[in-house]
Amino acid sequence: MVVDTLEGVLHEASDFIVPQKAGLWCSDSIYSEIGEIICCKKVGRETQSEITFYKSVGIGYLDHGCN
């Protein structure tokens, strides 16, 4: 699982917060923030058979493109 920001998912994403509080999900299953993969700090998919689940909570500063 890859997220836009770890802080955002853990504090704003009710689709993860609710199951976490119920003991059905653990934040340890989050592999990385997307920026770590883009900056090559962590490896993304290594084979076509790997599946990446990406959760974005919509952080405003990530919406701005490079000019």
DAMOWO-V254639 format. One record per backbone hydrogen bond with DSSP energy under -1.0 kcal/mol. NH is the residue of the N-H (numbers start at 0). CO is the residue of the C=O. E is the energy in kcal/mol with one decimal. If there is no record, write none. Layout:
nh=NH co=CO e=E
nh=NH co=CO e=E
//
This chain:
nh=1 co=52 e=-3.0
nh=2 co=31 e=-2.3
nh=3 co=54 e=-1.8
nh=8 co=4 e=-2.1
nh=9 co=5 e=-2.4
nh=10 co=6 e=-1.4
nh=11 co=7 e=-2.5
nh=13 co=11 e=-1.2
nh=15 co=12 e=-2.3
nh=16 co=12 e=-2.6
nh=17 co=13 e=-2.0
nh=19 co=15 e=-1.9
nh=20 co=16 e=-2.5
nh=21 co=17 e=-1.5
nh=22 co=19 e=-1.4
nh=23 co=18 e=-3.0
nh=28 co=25 e=-2.0
nh=29 co=26 e=-1.9
nh=30 co=0 e=-2.9
nh=31 co=0 e=-1.3
nh=33 co=2 e=-2.7
nh=36 co=32 e=-1.0
nh=37 co=33 e=-2.4
nh=38 co=34 e=-2.3
nh=39 co=36 e=-1.4
nh=40 co=35 e=-2.7
nh=41 co=35 e=-1.6
nh=49 co=46 e=-1.1
nh=54 co=1 e=-2.3
nh=61 co=58 e=-1.5
nh=62 co=59 e=-1.8
//
